[in-house]
């Protein structure tokens, strides 16, 4: 296995883990999504709340496929 594949897998796993952690955190989902939107906005990325909902749904679907 090439080193780049291992590095990509580790980074992908870290991102997926962070996403799952955020989605299942004890905080209300709406509060968490607002925080995510604020972080993205601070970085110059603007998402409407409906787009954030779609993104969350997509991440959940992909996680469920892997389990």
Buried (B, 14 or more C-beta within 10 A) or exposed (E): EEEEEEEEEEEEEEEBEEBEEBBEEEEEEEEBBEEBBEEEEEEEEEBEEEEBEEBBEEBEEEBEEEE
